[in-house]
Amino acid sequence: SKFPVGYAEIGFIRAKFAIPGVGDELVDIHGGEATNSVPDRAYAVVSGCTVEQVREKLGDMDRITVEEDPKGVRFLATGNSQHASRPAGAVNANHVLAQALLKAQVLHGKTREAMELFEKLTSHYYGEDLGISCEDEISGKLTCVFTWVRKEEGKLILEPDIRYPVTADQKFLMAALPENAQKMGLEILDLS
């Protein structure tokens, strides 16, 4: 036969979260074009600082450049894209961007706290912080990759790509995910 037989199919959870409390100093943030791909580019615009101040704080940080923007300083992060179902070895540009924004010390108060949470969520690919990590021999590890971010109405809006193993307990995941997300300070906008 020309068509291979499928042995098993992984599950998929559609999710959309918000991190509230993002102030005006974070003018814009944009990471990821599609939720199913680890992003290779992300940017943010921050007001209230200069390129010189930012460069001094960042030093020779890899995968980040800064430039003047009419609204402040534009941070440009690069990563190494891979399909979100197989993220091992990828470099998430969203994570690079979050690290740079924190290292530059340009965000304060609730905005900094929001970015610290985003940095934590983008630092790995297997759902550990959300209490949903699991794996099986058939399909491997659950993947939870925070691939997409925007700022809307004073919140970071996040859309992760979450794929779970064939033998995972979907009811457990759908109960644990919102409970743990809320404990972390995430608002749930969609979960299905």
Biotite code that builds the C-alpha atoms (Angstrom):
import biotite.structure as struc

atoms = struc.array([
    struc.Atom([0.000, 0.000, 0.000], chain_id="A", res_id=1, res_name="SER", atom_name="CA", element="C"),
    struc.Atom([1.156, 3.531, -0.699], chain_id="A", res_id=2, res_name="LYS", atom_name="CA", element="C"),
    struc.Atom([-0.443, 4.841, 2.487], chain_id="A", res_id=3, res_name="PHE", atom_name="CA", element="C"),
    struc.Atom([1.072, 4.019, 5.884], chain_id="A", res_id=4, res_name="PRO", atom_name="CA", element="C"),
    struc.Atom([-1.171, 2.778, 8.634], chain_id="A", res_id=5, res_name="VAL", atom_name="CA", element="C"),
    struc.Atom([-1.545, 5.172, 11.566], chain_id="A", res_id=6, res_name="GLY", atom_name="CA", element="C"),
    struc.Atom([-0.779, 3.500, 14.875], chain_id="A", res_id=7, res_name="TYR", atom_name="CA", element="C"),
    struc.Atom([-2.052, 6.176, 17.238], chain_id="A", res_id=8, res_name="ALA", atom_name="CA", element="C"),
    struc.Atom([-2.904, 9.843, 17.258], chain_id="A", res_id=9, res_name="GLU", atom_name="CA", element="C"),
    struc.Atom([-1.823, 12.340, 19.893], chain_id="A", res_id=10, res_name="ILE", atom_name="CA", element="C"),
    struc.Atom([-4.344, 14.650, 21.503], chain_id="A", res_id=11, res_name="GLY", atom_name="CA", element="C"),
    struc.Atom([-4.489, 18.422, 21.132], chain_id="A", res_id=12, res_name="PHE", atom_name="CA", element="C"),
    struc.Atom([-5.658, 21.071, 23.593], chain_id="A", res_id=13, res_name="ILE", atom_name="CA", element="C"),
    struc.Atom([-6.596, 24.501, 22.290], chain_id="A", res_id=14, res_name="ARG", atom_name="CA", element="C"),
    struc.Atom([-5.806, 27.144, 24.891], chain_id="A", res_id=15, res_name="ALA", atom_name="CA", element="C"),
    struc.Atom([-5.624, 30.904, 25.173], chain_id="A", res_id=16, res_name="LYS", atom_name="CA", element="C"),
    struc.Atom([-4.415, 32.610, 28.343], chain_id="A", res_id=17, res_name="PHE", atom_name="CA", element="C"),
    struc.Atom([-3.942, 36.177, 29.513], chain_id="A", res_id=18, res_name="ALA", atom_name="CA", element="C"),
    struc.Atom([-1.478, 37.653, 31.968], chain_id="A", res_id=19, res_name="ILE", atom_name="CA", element="C"),
    struc.Atom([-3.068, 40.844, 33.350], chain_id="A", res_id=20, res_name="PRO", atom_name="CA", element="C"),
    struc.Atom([-1.445, 44.006, 34.648], chain_id="A", res_id=21, res_name="GLY", atom_name="CA", element="C"),
    struc.Atom([0.753, 44.986, 31.697], chain_id="A", res_id=22, res_name="VAL", atom_name="CA", element="C"),
    struc.Atom([1.516, 48.705, 31.783], chain_id="A", res_id=23, res_name="GLY", atom_name="CA", element="C"),
    struc.Atom([2.015, 51.291, 29.092], chain_id="A", res_id=24, res_name="ASP", atom_name="CA", element="C"),
    struc.Atom([5.828, 51.019, 29.112], chain_id="A", res_id=25, res_name="GLU", atom_name="CA", element="C"),
    struc.Atom([5.412, 47.783, 27.131], chain_id="A", res_id=26, res_name="LEU", atom_name="CA", element="C"),
    struc.Atom([4.045, 49.503, 24.041], chain_id="A", res_id=27, res_name="VAL", atom_name="CA", element="C"),
    struc.Atom([3.868, 46.391, 21.869], chain_id="A", res_id=28, res_name="ASP", atom_name="CA", element="C"),
    struc.Atom([4.924, 42.743, 21.810], chain_id="A", res_id=29, res_name="ILE", atom_name="CA", element="C"),
    struc.Atom([4.638, 40.299, 18.950], chain_id="A", res_id=30, res_name="HIS", atom_name="CA", element="C"),
    struc.Atom([5.907, 36.739, 18.952], chain_id="A", res_id=31, res_name="GLY", atom_name="CA", element="C"),
    struc.Atom([4.934, 33.870, 16.701], chain_id="A", res_id=32, res_name="GLY", atom_name="CA", element="C"),
    struc.Atom([2.906, 33.772, 13.519], chain_id="A", res_id=33, res_name="GLU", atom_name="CA", element="C"),
    struc.Atom([1.338, 30.337, 13.943], chain_id="A", res_id=34, res_name="ALA", atom_name="CA", element="C"),
    struc.Atom([0.709, 28.430, 17.150], chain_id="A", res_id=35, res_name="THR", atom_name="CA", element="C"),
    struc.Atom([2.089, 25.181, 15.710], chain_id="A", res_id=36, res_name="ASN", atom_name="CA", element="C"),
    struc.Atom([5.627, 26.487, 15.204], chain_id="A", res_id=37, res_name="SER", atom_name="CA", element="C"),
    struc.Atom([8.300, 27.497, 17.716], chain_id="A", res_id=38, res_name="VAL", atom_name="CA", element="C"),
    struc.Atom([8.855, 31.126, 16.659], chain_id="A", res_id=39, res_name="PRO", atom_name="CA", element="C"),
    struc.Atom([12.154, 32.205, 15.159], chain_id="A", res_id=40, res_name="ASP", atom_name="CA", element="C"),
    struc.Atom([11.368, 35.923, 15.538], chain_id="A", res_id=41, res_name="ARG", atom_name="CA", element="C"),
    struc.Atom([9.746, 38.109, 18.167], chain_id="A", res_id=42, res_name="ALA", atom_name="CA", element="C"),
    struc.Atom([9.819, 41.795, 19.001], chain_id="A", res_id=43, res_name="TYR", atom_name="CA", element="C"),
    struc.Atom([8.752, 44.243, 21.652], chain_id="A", res_id=44, res_name="ALA", atom_name="CA", element="C"),
    struc.Atom([8.681, 48.024, 21.856], chain_id="A", res_id=45, res_name="VAL", atom_name="CA", element="C"),
    struc.Atom([9.355, 49.625, 25.230], chain_id="A", res_id=46, res_name="VAL", atom_name="CA", element="C"),
    struc.Atom([9.026, 53.305, 26.139], chain_id="A", res_id=47, res_name="SER", atom_name="CA", element="C"),
    struc.Atom([10.881, 55.262, 28.815], chain_id="A", res_id=48, res_name="GLY", atom_name="CA", element="C"),
    struc.Atom([14.385, 54.065, 27.930], chain_id="A", res_id=49, res_name="CYS", atom_name="CA", element="C"),
    struc.Atom([17.093, 54.671, 25.342], chain_id="A", res_id=50, res_name="THR", atom_name="CA", element="C"),
    struc.Atom([18.970, 52.309, 23.043], chain_id="A", res_id=51, res_name="VAL", atom_name="CA", element="C"),
    struc.Atom([22.210, 53.223, 24.852], chain_id="A", res_id=52, res_name="GLU", atom_name="CA", element="C"),
    struc.Atom([20.771, 52.342, 28.274], chain_id="A", res_id=53, res_name="GLN", atom_name="CA", element="C"),
    struc.Atom([19.431, 49.046, 26.971], chain_id="A", res_id=54, res_name="VAL", atom_name="CA", element="C"),
    struc.Atom([22.664, 48.074, 25.197], chain_id="A", res_id=55, res_name="ARG", atom_name="CA", element="C"),
    struc.Atom([24.624, 48.771, 28.382], chain_id="A", res_id=56, res_name="GLU", atom_name="CA", element="C"),
    struc.Atom([22.381, 46.386, 30.368], chain_id="A", res_id=57, res_name="LYS", atom_name="CA", element="C"),
    struc.Atom([22.267, 43.663, 27.692], chain_id="A", res_id=58, res_name="LEU", atom_name="CA", element="C"),
    struc.Atom([25.978, 43.600, 26.949], chain_id="A", res_id=59, res_name="GLY", atom_name="CA", element="C"),
    struc.Atom([26.700, 41.003, 24.276], chain_id="A", res_id=60, res_name="ASP", atom_name="CA", element="C"),
    struc.Atom([23.538, 38.946, 24.792], chain_id="A", res_id=61, res_name="MET", atom_name="CA", element="C"),
    struc.Atom([23.033, 36.447, 21.971], chain_id="A", res_id=62, res_name="ASP", atom_name="CA", element="C"),
    struc.Atom([20.053, 36.483, 19.615], chain_id="A", res_id=63, res_name="ARG", atom_name="CA", element="C"),
    struc.Atom([18.887, 40.003, 20.481], chain_id="A", res_id=64, res_name="ILE", atom_name="CA", element="C"),
    struc.Atom([19.290, 43.381, 18.811], chain_id="A", res_id=65, res_name="THR", atom_name="CA", element="C"),
    struc.Atom([17.880, 46.738, 19.794], chain_id="A", res_id=66, res_name="VAL", atom_name="CA", element="C"),
    struc.Atom([17.095, 49.780, 17.685], chain_id="A", res_id=67, res_name="GLU", atom_name="CA", element="C"),
    struc.Atom([15.363, 53.135, 17.892], chain_id="A", res_id=68, res_name="GLU", atom_name="CA", element="C"),
    struc.Atom([11.605, 53.080, 17.426], chain_id="A", res_id=69, res_name="ASP", atom_name="CA", element="C"),
    struc.Atom([9.316, 56.144, 17.208], chain_id="A", res_id=70, res_name="PRO", atom_name="CA", element="C"),
    struc.Atom([7.682, 54.940, 20.456], chain_id="A", res_id=71, res_name="LYS", atom_name="CA", element="C"),
    struc.Atom([10.869, 53.964, 22.324], chain_id="A", res_id=72, res_name="GLY", atom_name="CA", element="C"),
    struc.Atom([13.258, 51.053, 21.906], chain_id="A", res_id=73, res_name="VAL", atom_name="CA", element="C"),
    struc.Atom([12.530, 48.026, 19.717], chain_id="A", res_id=74, res_name="ARG", atom_name="CA", element="C"),
    struc.Atom([13.900, 44.691, 20.930], chain_id="A", res_id=75, res_name="PHE", atom_name="CA", element="C"),
    struc.Atom([14.300, 42.113, 18.138], chain_id="A", res_id=76, res_name="LEU", atom_name="CA", element="C"),
    struc.Atom([14.818, 38.492, 19.181], chain_id="A", res_id=77, res_name="ALA", atom_name="CA", element="C"),
    struc.Atom([15.724, 35.549, 16.993], chain_id="A", res_id=78, res_name="THR", atom_name="CA", element="C"),
    struc.Atom([15.288, 31.874, 17.662], chain_id="A", res_id=79, res_name="GLY", atom_name="CA", element="C"),
    struc.Atom([15.495, 28.574, 15.857], chain_id="A", res_id=80, res_name="ASN", atom_name="CA", element="C"),
    struc.Atom([12.115, 27.423, 14.605], chain_id="A", res_id=81, res_name="SER", atom_name="CA", element="C"),
    struc.Atom([10.816, 23.867, 14.626], chain_id="A", res_id=82, res_name="GLN", atom_name="CA", element="C"),
    struc.Atom([7.366, 22.360, 14.564], chain_id="A", res_id=83, res_name="HIS", atom_name="CA", element="C"),
    struc.Atom([5.822, 22.706, 18.026], chain_id="A", res_id=84, res_name="ALA", atom_name="CA", element="C"),
    struc.Atom([5.072, 18.979, 18.201], chain_id="A", res_id=85, res_name="SER", atom_name="CA", element="C"),
    struc.Atom([8.843, 18.302, 18.194], chain_id="A", res_id=86, res_name="ARG", atom_name="CA", element="C"),
    struc.Atom([10.413, 21.263, 19.988], chain_id="A", res_id=87, res_name="PRO", atom_name="CA", element="C"),
    struc.Atom([13.620, 19.624, 21.251], chain_id="A", res_id=88, res_name="ALA", atom_name="CA", element="C"),
    struc.Atom([16.576, 21.644, 19.992], chain_id="A", res_id=89, res_name="GLY", atom_name="CA", element="C"),
    struc.Atom([14.506, 24.679, 19.045], chain_id="A", res_id=90, res_name="ALA", atom_name="CA", element="C"),
    struc.Atom([15.188, 28.136, 20.477], chain_id="A", res_id=91, res_name="VAL", atom_name="CA", element="C"),
    struc.Atom([11.937, 29.965, 21.237], chain_id="A", res_id=92, res_name="ASN", atom_name="CA", element="C"),
    struc.Atom([12.340, 33.622, 20.190], chain_id="A", res_id=93, res_name="ALA", atom_name="CA", element="C"),
    struc.Atom([9.629, 34.507, 22.736], chain_id="A", res_id=94, res_name="ASN", atom_name="CA", element="C"),
    struc.Atom([11.885, 33.211, 25.501], chain_id="A", res_id=95, res_name="HIS", atom_name="CA", element="C"),
    struc.Atom([14.908, 35.125, 24.172], chain_id="A", res_id=96, res_name="VAL", atom_name="CA", element="C"),
    struc.Atom([12.773, 38.280, 24.053], chain_id="A", res_id=97, res_name="LEU", atom_name="CA", element="C"),
    struc.Atom([11.451, 37.828, 27.604], chain_id="A", res_id=98, res_name="ALA", atom_name="CA", element="C"),
    struc.Atom([14.984, 37.236, 28.927], chain_id="A", res_id=99, res_name="GLN", atom_name="CA", element="C"),
    struc.Atom([16.233, 40.396, 27.192], chain_id="A", res_id=100, res_name="ALA", atom_name="CA", element="C"),
    struc.Atom([13.383, 42.551, 28.500], chain_id="A", res_id=101, res_name="LEU", atom_name="CA", element="C"),
    struc.Atom([14.089, 41.354, 32.041], chain_id="A", res_id=102, res_name="LEU", atom_name="CA", element="C"),
    struc.Atom([17.872, 41.710, 31.738], chain_id="A", res_id=103, res_name="LYS", atom_name="CA", element="C"),
    struc.Atom([17.491, 45.251, 30.364], chain_id="A", res_id=104, res_name="ALA", atom_name="CA", element="C"),
    struc.Atom([15.480, 46.202, 33.474], chain_id="A", res_id=105, res_name="GLN", atom_name="CA", element="C"),
    struc.Atom([13.047, 48.306, 31.432], chain_id="A", res_id=106, res_name="VAL", atom_name="CA", element="C"),
    struc.Atom([9.814, 46.898, 32.880], chain_id="A", res_id=107, res_name="LEU", atom_name="CA", element="C"),
    struc.Atom([8.564, 47.619, 36.380], chain_id="A", res_id=108, res_name="HIS", atom_name="CA", element="C"),
    struc.Atom([5.942, 46.491, 38.886], chain_id="A", res_id=109, res_name="GLY", atom_name="CA", element="C"),
    struc.Atom([3.112, 44.354, 37.485], chain_id="A", res_id=110, res_name="LYS", atom_name="CA", element="C"),
    struc.Atom([4.523, 44.572, 33.962], chain_id="A", res_id=111, res_name="THR", atom_name="CA", element="C"),
    struc.Atom([7.810, 43.069, 35.126], chain_id="A", res_id=112, res_name="ARG", atom_name="CA", element="C"),
    struc.Atom([5.901, 40.361, 37.036], chain_id="A", res_id=113, res_name="GLU", atom_name="CA", element="C"),
    struc.Atom([3.919, 39.541, 33.896], chain_id="A", res_id=114, res_name="ALA", atom_name="CA", element="C"),
    struc.Atom([7.144, 39.254, 31.887], chain_id="A", res_id=115, res_name="MET", atom_name="CA", element="C"),
    struc.Atom([8.737, 37.061, 34.581], chain_id="A", res_id=116, res_name="GLU", atom_name="CA", element="C"),
    struc.Atom([5.794, 34.662, 34.281], chain_id="A", res_id=117, res_name="LEU", atom_name="CA", element="C"),
    struc.Atom([6.020, 34.725, 30.478], chain_id="A", res_id=118, res_name="PHE", atom_name="CA", element="C"),
    struc.Atom([9.764, 34.046, 30.671], chain_id="A", res_id=119, res_name="GLU", atom_name="CA", element="C"),
    struc.Atom([9.112, 31.064, 32.946], chain_id="A", res_id=120, res_name="LYS", atom_name="CA", element="C"),
    struc.Atom([6.407, 29.643, 30.662], chain_id="A", res_id=121, res_name="LEU", atom_name="CA", element="C"),
    struc.Atom([8.602, 29.943, 27.560], chain_id="A", res_id=122, res_name="THR", atom_name="CA", element="C"),
    struc.Atom([11.688, 28.421, 29.215], chain_id="A", res_id=123, res_name="SER", atom_name="CA", element="C"),
    struc.Atom([10.763, 24.801, 28.440], chain_id="A", res_id=124, res_name="HIS", atom_name="CA", element="C"),
    struc.Atom([8.483, 22.754, 26.244], chain_id="A", res_id=125, res_name="TYR", atom_name="CA", element="C"),
    struc.Atom([6.865, 20.041, 28.331], chain_id="A", res_id=126, res_name="TYR", atom_name="CA", element="C"),
    struc.Atom([4.186, 21.589, 30.580], chain_id="A", res_id=127, res_name="GLY", atom_name="CA", element="C"),
    struc.Atom([6.094, 21.287, 33.857], chain_id="A", res_id=128, res_name="GLU", atom_name="CA", element="C"),
    struc.Atom([4.957, 24.638, 35.305], chain_id="A", res_id=129, res_name="ASP", atom_name="CA", element="C"),
    struc.Atom([1.350, 23.914, 34.416], chain_id="A", res_id=130, res_name="LEU", atom_name="CA", element="C"),
    struc.Atom([1.439, 20.534, 36.164], chain_id="A", res_id=131, res_name="GLY", atom_name="CA", element="C"),
    struc.Atom([0.564, 18.602, 33.016], chain_id="A", res_id=132, res_name="ILE", atom_name="CA", element="C"),
    struc.Atom([3.846, 16.946, 32.020], chain_id="A", res_id=133, res_name="SER", atom_name="CA", element="C"),
    struc.Atom([3.469, 13.292, 31.094], chain_id="A", res_id=134, res_name="CYS", atom_name="CA", element="C"),
    struc.Atom([4.723, 10.832, 28.501], chain_id="A", res_id=135, res_name="GLU", atom_name="CA", element="C"),
    struc.Atom([4.252, 7.361, 27.125], chain_id="A", res_id=136, res_name="ASP", atom_name="CA", element="C"),
    struc.Atom([6.271, 4.936, 25.028], chain_id="A", res_id=137, res_name="GLU", atom_name="CA", element="C"),
    struc.Atom([3.979, 5.196, 22.029], chain_id="A", res_id=138, res_name="ILE", atom_name="CA", element="C"),
    struc.Atom([3.960, 8.954, 21.446], chain_id="A", res_id=139, res_name="SER", atom_name="CA", element="C"),
    struc.Atom([6.564, 10.427, 23.810], chain_id="A", res_id=140, res_name="GLY", atom_name="CA", element="C"),
    struc.Atom([6.274, 13.524, 25.975], chain_id="A", res_id=141, res_name="LYS", atom_name="CA", element="C"),
    struc.Atom([3.420, 15.962, 26.209], chain_id="A", res_id=142, res_name="LEU", atom_name="CA", element="C"),
    struc.Atom([4.505, 19.221, 24.552], chain_id="A", res_id=143, res_name="THR", atom_name="CA", element="C"),
    struc.Atom([3.373, 22.636, 25.708], chain_id="A", res_id=144, res_name="CYS", atom_name="CA", element="C"),
    struc.Atom([5.079, 25.371, 23.705], chain_id="A", res_id=145, res_name="VAL", atom_name="CA", element="C"),
    struc.Atom([4.211, 29.028, 24.232], chain_id="A", res_id=146, res_name="PHE", atom_name="CA", element="C"),
    struc.Atom([4.479, 29.967, 20.581], chain_id="A", res_id=147, res_name="THR", atom_name="CA", element="C"),
    struc.Atom([2.316, 33.090, 20.287], chain_id="A", res_id=148, res_name="TRP", atom_name="CA", element="C"),
    struc.Atom([2.107, 36.362, 22.261], chain_id="A", res_id=149, res_name="VAL", atom_name="CA", element="C"),
    struc.Atom([0.492, 39.780, 21.757], chain_id="A", res_id=150, res_name="ARG", atom_name="CA", element="C"),
    struc.Atom([-0.461, 42.678, 24.018], chain_id="A", res_id=151, res_name="LYS", atom_name="CA", element="C"),
    struc.Atom([-4.149, 43.548, 24.121], chain_id="A", res_id=152, res_name="GLU", atom_name="CA", element="C"),
    struc.Atom([-5.934, 45.861, 26.557], chain_id="A", res_id=153, res_name="GLU", atom_name="CA", element="C"),
    struc.Atom([-3.245, 45.772, 29.244], chain_id="A", res_id=154, res_name="GLY", atom_name="CA", element="C"),
    struc.Atom([-2.715, 42.016, 29.078], chain_id="A", res_id=155, res_name="LYS", atom_name="CA", element="C"),
    struc.Atom([-0.266, 39.604, 27.504], chain_id="A", res_id=156, res_name="LEU", atom_name="CA", element="C"),
    struc.Atom([-2.334, 37.220, 25.388], chain_id="A", res_id=157, res_name="ILE", atom_name="CA", element="C"),
    struc.Atom([-0.715, 33.793, 25.034], chain_id="A", res_id=158, res_name="LEU", atom_name="CA", element="C"),
    struc.Atom([-1.604, 30.875, 22.794], chain_id="A", res_id=159, res_name="GLU", atom_name="CA", element="C"),
    struc.Atom([0.398, 27.730, 23.488], chain_id="A", res_id=160, res_name="PRO", atom_name="CA", element="C"),
    struc.Atom([0.519, 24.621, 21.343], chain_id="A", res_id=161, res_name="ASP", atom_name="CA", element="C"),
    struc.Atom([-0.333, 21.691, 23.653], chain_id="A", res_id=162, res_name="ILE", atom_name="CA", element="C"),
    struc.Atom([-0.161, 18.089, 22.409], chain_id="A", res_id=163, res_name="ARG", atom_name="CA", element="C"),
    struc.Atom([-0.570, 15.147, 24.741], chain_id="A", res_id=164, res_name="TYR", atom_name="CA", element="C"),
    struc.Atom([0.380, 11.473, 24.453], chain_id="A", res_id=165, res_name="PRO", atom_name="CA", element="C"),
    struc.Atom([-2.052, 8.841, 23.247], chain_id="A", res_id=166, res_name="VAL", atom_name="CA", element="C"),
    struc.Atom([-2.380, 7.238, 26.678], chain_id="A", res_id=167, res_name="THR", atom_name="CA", element="C"),
    struc.Atom([-2.657, 10.500, 28.661], chain_id="A", res_id=168, res_name="ALA", atom_name="CA", element="C"),
    struc.Atom([-5.732, 11.026, 30.817], chain_id="A", res_id=169, res_name="ASP", atom_name="CA", element="C"),
    struc.Atom([-7.551, 13.851, 29.013], chain_id="A", res_id=170, res_name="GLN", atom_name="CA", element="C"),
    struc.Atom([-9.954, 14.453, 31.910], chain_id="A", res_id=171, res_name="LYS", atom_name="CA", element="C"),
    struc.Atom([-7.014, 14.903, 34.291], chain_id="A", res_id=172, res_name="PHE", atom_name="CA", element="C"),
    struc.Atom([-5.276, 17.303, 31.878], chain_id="A", res_id=173, res_name="LEU", atom_name="CA", element="C"),
    struc.Atom([-8.431, 19.378, 31.356], chain_id="A", res_id=174, res_name="MET", atom_name="CA", element="C"),
    struc.Atom([-8.888, 19.632, 35.149], chain_id="A", res_id=175, res_name="ALA", atom_name="CA", element="C"),
    struc.Atom([-5.243, 20.224, 36.094], chain_id="A", res_id=176, res_name="ALA", atom_name="CA", element="C"),
    struc.Atom([-4.488, 22.748, 33.356], chain_id="A", res_id=177, res_name="LEU", atom_name="CA", element="C"),
    struc.Atom([-6.979, 25.467, 34.377], chain_id="A", res_id=178, res_name="PRO", atom_name="CA", element="C"),
    struc.Atom([-6.407, 24.893, 38.091], chain_id="A", res_id=179, res_name="GLU", atom_name="CA", element="C"),
    struc.Atom([-2.629, 25.253, 37.792], chain_id="A", res_id=180, res_name="ASN", atom_name="CA", element="C"),
    struc.Atom([-2.847, 28.082, 35.254], chain_id="A", res_id=181, res_name="ALA", atom_name="CA", element="C"),
    struc.Atom([-5.016, 30.128, 37.619], chain_id="A", res_id=182, res_name="GLN", atom_name="CA", element="C"),
    struc.Atom([-2.641, 29.430, 40.542], chain_id="A", res_id=183, res_name="LYS", atom_name="CA", element="C"),
    struc.Atom([0.164, 30.894, 38.405], chain_id="A", res_id=184, res_name="MET", atom_name="CA", element="C"),
    struc.Atom([-1.853, 34.042, 37.719], chain_id="A", res_id=185, res_name="GLY", atom_name="CA", element="C"),
    struc.Atom([-3.083, 33.228, 34.216], chain_id="A", res_id=186, res_name="LEU", atom_name="CA", element="C"),
    struc.Atom([-6.584, 34.110, 33.101], chain_id="A", res_id=187, res_name="GLU", atom_name="CA", element="C"),
    struc.Atom([-8.191, 31.448, 30.915], chain_id="A", res_id=188, res_name="ILE", atom_name="CA", element="C"),
    struc.Atom([-9.708, 32.880, 27.742], chain_id="A", res_id=189, res_name="LEU", atom_name="CA", element="C"),
    struc.Atom([-10.212, 29.577, 25.916], chain_id="A", res_id=190, res_name="ASP", atom_name="CA", element="C"),
    struc.Atom([-9.637, 25.943, 26.791], chain_id="A", res_id=191, res_name="LEU", atom_name="CA", element="C"),
    struc.Atom([-11.001, 23.138, 24.636], chain_id="A", res_id=192, res_name="SER", atom_name="CA", element="C"),
])
